[in-house]
């Protein structure tokens, strides 16, 4: 094992679920506590992007802990979550996972619960609120995958991401082999080293012979991408009365900036901010910077409220 990986593994803290929750359709999802202090009145829940895990966002969570107790969930089909027989990965089902996680966190006595949703996680947060979630107060969304469609379309298994997922390599001879593979390829080669290690330790399982296997099956990931445009979150944006800060990268390759600005404008209490020189995987490439921007923007919002 090379020194870079060895040092990152040595400094990595364990990420174990504090509880395993049952959703309304009886799917089991784990909830992780990334940071906690006894005197906190506010919490923040991190919702991950397709193919990753809640604990992939530990670096960002550590920085956000200046303001909140930080939790993260593994969506169904990811990490150590389960899936019910016949799961289709309709994105409205991910909203059930958000419901279960936010309800549990709010039951701990927090006065306010904020949510950070990345990519698919951002869309799931919107769908959860549109379905009646009353536990979430504020949203911070980074490039939510919300297509500008007004109705629910059929899933598209022929889109490029769905096809690519079916070709994804899912097992490696060792952690070192997996690490070497990721640091040599886009987009993971741009991730911070500690983020790659957190991804390896939480989104893969290590077998008795030392090999590692991706926990999100490529067939499941392909289905998730197929349903990426098969939801009506765009139409539902106008119903969301929560405060929403929508962030997007100036170097993103998902949608153009006018699309994200349009999403923010459709939100009754939405605003947007473009982050120069950051791409779609900003939470992995610039976790500390993104957290500092969220903390700063949240403080601006609080100051504005006090002046009213």
Helices and strands as residue ranges (DSSP letters): H 3-11, E 17-22, E 28-35, E 42-47, G 54-57, H 58-64, E 69-73, H 91-107, E 112-118, H 120-130, E 138-142, H 160-166, E 171-172, H 175-183, G 188-190, H 193-203, E 204-206, E 212-214, H 218-226, H 233-236, G 237-239, E 243-249, H 257-266, E 270-275, H 282-285, H 287-307
